Amino acid sequence: MERIFVFLRSPGAATTVLLGATLIALIVANSPMATQYMSLVNLQLGPLTAMEWVNDALMAIFFLFVGLEVKRELVSGELNTNAKRIMPGVAALFGVLIPAFIYYLIAGFDPEYIHGWAIPTATDIAFAIGVITALGSRVPNSMKVFLTALAVIDDLIAIIVIAIFYAAHLNVFYLMAAIIVTGLLIYCNRAGYVRSLSYIILGIILWYCILRSGLHATMAGVILAMTIPDRGKIGRKYVRPMRHWEHFLSNWVSFVIVPIFAFFNAGVHLGGFSVADLTHPVVLGVTLGLILGKQIGIFGAMFGMIKLGLVPMPAEANWKFIYGTSIVCGIGFTMSIFVSILAFDPGHAQEMAKGGVLIGSIISAIVGYIFLRIVGAKRKECHIGVYHNC
């Protein structure tokens, strides 16, 4: 039991659990248990299926956690000033635009596939940070900070894209109800309420209203996160509600919610996936968008900003570290799979999109890790004192 707790506290534990859930889903979906797997995924539990509870309810909690991370970085973290936001912000923007453009060039000609343009624009913060963390002192800390800030902004852009481009037909009544509940949440924040109960109750009501409004229910998590107070008082005691919520949700999101999401959504049936499908427009668009688009967009933006003197080279870094980090940003996984579910109805196109996400993410992870391990080898040796003239 002690070894389990030690493992769960290790830096790469969340990434390992997520990878394990993904592999189990792929194995089960392509085994004699595939029928039982699909029965579980489509099991009706009250008003929603098991898959819908995962994607609409559990992922709303995931987005609540993401929203809290974004708010923390904006309030007191790596994005709390405009100067700090410029470098990762511009890099994240081009890391979204170029993958989307590459997908559009490959698959945009077909109206059936064009909706998938946002799939390769995402970076999976858990996987990407996991890869960088696994490299230890081989990678400068400045690049870890840069990647974290970039991934947070990337998530923020993904949230905006989902809200604008992947909303269903709107129900005005429930949309108005959601706006009223949001107003109440803002009032609680401005009035100095810091106890969790009022926010939890209003958050659940907001989730239901948004679910019925036509917007994706996960938006409720983001809105709720933005209204959680950063600090306040209970009597004479100062409290930090936002950090308390984030700390409480951290392990639940990392070790329960995201792995469950992966298990329910990564079960791509590979039996129907042929070599010919590797050239399918959706597979190519998503795969190349993640692998090439992220590299071109992020590295290109960094190269331009540094050469023009708009931002300095990150501390202890060089062009090789920036390029290696841009490769790692091609790990789309969680958010990319989520967008593929919104972009395509269950069927062939969605399976092709998920296949492209898996291929692009795996290649980006392996190539990025190997590249940074090679270019960071001397840095590690300097760090432990093997070289004296570094």
N, C-alpha and C positions, 0 to 999 in steps of 0.2 A: 504493500500500500504506500509506503514511504517513497518507493521508486516512482510510483505513478505521480505523486505530488511533485517530486523533483522534476519529472518530465514535463508536467503541465506548466511549471514555472520557467521552463527553458525558453529562450527566444524563438526557436523554430517550431515550438509545439503546435501552435495554431495552424501553421502551414502543413505540418505533417498530418494532423487530423483531417484537414480539408482534402489533402491529396489522398488519404486513405479512403474517405467517404466517396470520392470521385472514382477511384479504382474499384471499390465494391459495387458501385452503381453500374459501371461498365461491365464488370464480370457477371453480375446478376442478370442484367438486361440481355446478355448474350449467352445465357446458360439455359438449362431446362427449366429454371425457375422464372423465366421471362414472363410467363403468363401471370404468375402470382405477383410479380413485381408490378405489372401494369394494372392488375386488380387493386393493389394497394394504392397506387398513384391515383386511380380514378374512383376510389372508395368514397361513397357519399356520406358525409358527416354533417347532418343537419342541412343548412342552406347551401353549403359549399362542399366541393370534393376535397379530398386530402391534399391534392396538388394546389387547389385554390387557397386553402387555409395556409399552406406554406408560402405561396407566392404573394398572397394579398395580406395576410395577417402577420406571419413571422417576419416577412421581409419589411413590413412596416416598422417593426422593432429594430431591424437591421438599419433602416434608413434613419430612425430616431438616433441610433448610435452614431451613424455617419454625420448626421446633422449636428450632434453635440461636439464631435471632433472638429468639424468645420468652424463652429462658433467659437470653440476654445482657441483654435489657431488664430481666428480673426480678432478675438478679444485680448489674448495675452500670449500667444504663441508665435510661430514663425511667420505669420501673416498679419501681425498687429500694426504694421505701418505700410504706407504705400510703397516705400523703398523696398521693403522685404517682399512685397507681392509682385513686383515687376518681373523678376527673373523667372520664378516658377509659374507665374501667371501667363506670361507670353509663351513660355515653352509648352505649358499645358494646352493653351489655345491652339497652337500649331500642331500639337500632338493629337488634337481632335480633328482639325480641319483636313490635314493631309490624309489620314486614314480614310476619312469619309469620302474625300475626292478620289482616292484610289479605288475604293469600293464602287463609287458611281461610274468611273471609267470602265470597270469590268462588268458590273451587273446592272447599272442604271438604265440600260437600254430596254430592259423588260419591266413593264409596269408591275408585274407580280413580285419582282424582287427588289424594286427600288426602295421599298420601305425599310430594308435592312441596312441602310447607309450608316446608321449610328452604332451598329454592333461592334465594329473594330475600333471605335473611338475611346473605349474605356480601358482603364488600367486597374487591375486587381491589387488593391493596396496591401492586403494580407500576404499574397503570394510574392509580390515584388519586394516588399520589405523583408520577407522571409529569406529570399535569395541573397539580398544584400547583407543581411545579418549573418547568414551562414558563412560569408566570406571573412567575417571578423575584421582584423586590422589590415587586411589587404586593401580595403576600400576606405578612403578618407571619411571622417565623420561628416564633413561638409556635404558630401554626396548623399549620405543617408538623410540628412536634414533636407537637402534639395528634393530628393525623391519623395519624402514624406509630404512636404509642402505641395509639390506638383500633383501627387496622387489625391490629396485633399481637394485641390482646385479642380482636378479632373472629375472627382465625384460630384462636386458642386455643378459643373457644367452638365454632367450626365443627368442630374436631378432636373435641371432646367429643360434639357432636351426632352426628357420623358414627359414632363408637365405640358410642354408646348406641342410636341409632335406625336405623342402616343396616347392622347386622350380620346376616349370614345365619344359618342353623341352625348351632349351634356343635358342633365336633368336640372332645370332651373330651380325647382323647389329645393332639392337637396343641396345644390350649389349655394343658394342663399343661406340655407341652414348652416352649411360649413363655414360661410363667411361670418355669420353671427357667433358661432362657437369660437372661431379664431379671434374675434373681437373680445370675447370673454376671457380667453387665454391671455391676450395682450393686457387687458384690464388687471388680471391677477398679477401679472409681471410688474406693471407700473404701480400697483397698489402695495407692492412689497410682500405679497404672499409667497412664502417659501416652502410650506409643507407640501408633501408630494400628493396627498389624496386628491385635492381639487384638480391638479394637473392630470392625474391618472384618469379620473372620471370624465373630464372634458375631452381628454385625448381619445378615449374609447368612443365617445359620442362623435367626435370629429372624424375618426376612422370610419364609422358606419356611414356618416353623411357623405364623405368623399367616395366611399365604395359605391354608394347608390347614385352619386352625381354624374359618373362617367369619367372623372379623373381617376388616375390609378391610386388605389388605396394607400400605397406607400408614401404618397405625398403628405399624409397625416403625420407620419413620423417626423418628417423634415419640419413641418410647421410647428409641431409640438416642441421639437428641439430648440427652435429659434426663440420660443417663449419661456423656456426654463431660465430662471434668474441665475446670474453668475455668482452673486453673493447676496446676503441678507442677514437678518437677525431674528432669533426666536428668544424673546425675552431679552436678556443681556448677552446671550451667546451668539457670536458670529458664525454663520454657516455658509458653505459653498455648494448650493443645490446642484448646479450644473456638473461639477466635478464628482459629486456623490453619485448622480445618475450615471455618468460615464463609467465610473469605477465599478458600480454595481452591474452594469450591462456588459462590461468588457468580456468576461469569461463566458457568459451566456451566449453572446454573439459569436465569439471565436470558436467555442467548443460544442455548441448545441445548434444554434440557428443556421449559421453558414454551412456546417457539415450536413445538416438535414436538407437544406436547399440544394446542395450539391448532389446528395443521394437521390432526391426526387427529380432533378433536372438534368443530370449528367448521364443518365442511362440511355445513351444513344445505341440503337440496335445496329451493330456493325455488319450484320449478315446481309443487309440490303445495301451496304456501302461498298461499291466496287472501285477498282482502280480508275475507271472512267469518271467516277464522281469527283476525283481530285481536280478535274478540269471544269467541274460545274461552276457557273458564274458566282454563285453565292459562296461556295467553298473557297474559290480563288480570291474573291473580293474580300472576304473576312480574313483569310489567312495572310494574304499579302498586305492588307490594311494594317494588321497587327504587327507583322514582322518588318515590313519596309516603311509603312506609313509613320509608325511611331519613331523609328530611327531618323527618317528624313525630317519629320516635323520637329521633334524635340532637339536633335543635334543641330539641325539647320538653324533653328531659332536661337539656340545658345551661341552658335558660331557667329551669327550675324550680330547679336547684342554685344558679345565680348569684343569682336573685331572693331565695331563702331564705337567702343568705349562707353556704351550705355550701362554696362554692369561689369564688375570685376570677375576674374577667374575665381571660382570657389577655392577656399583655402586648402592648400596641400593637394589640389587636384590638377589634372592636365587634360588635354583633349581626349586621351585614351579612356580616362575614367568617365568623362562626360558621354563619350560614345557608348561605352559599355553599359552605363546606366540607362541610356536611351533604348538599348536593346531590351533590357529587363522590363522597361515600361510596356513592351509588347505583350506582356502577360495580361490578357483581358479577363479571362475566366468568369468570376462571379457576376460582375456587372454586365459583361458582354453576353453571357448566357441569359441573364435577366432581360436584356433589351431584345434578344432574339425571340423570347417568348411573347413580348409585346409587339414585335414587328410582324411575326408570321403566326398564323393559326397552326394548331397541331397538324403535322403532315410532313411531306417531303422537304419543303423549303426550310422549315424549322429544324429538321434533322440535319440538313446540309449546313445550316448556319451553326448549329452546335458542333458539328464535325469540324468546321473551319476554326471555331473558337479553340477547340481542343488542340488541333494541329498547330495553329499559330502560337498559342500560349506555351505549349510544350517546347516548340523550337526556340522561342524567345527565352524561356527559362534556361534551357540547356546551353544555348550559344552564349547568352549573357553571362551565365555563371562561369563557363570555361574561359571566356574572354577576360573577364575581370579577375579571375584567379591567376591567369598568366601575367597580365599587366601589373597585377598587384603583388606578385611574388617577391620582387625586390623590396617593395615597401614593407612587407611583413618582416623580411630579414633585417631591414634597418630598424624596425620597431623592436625586435628582440635583441638587437645588438650584434648581429652576425657581421654586418658591415660597419665600419667606423667612419667612412667618408661618403655618406649618402646625401 
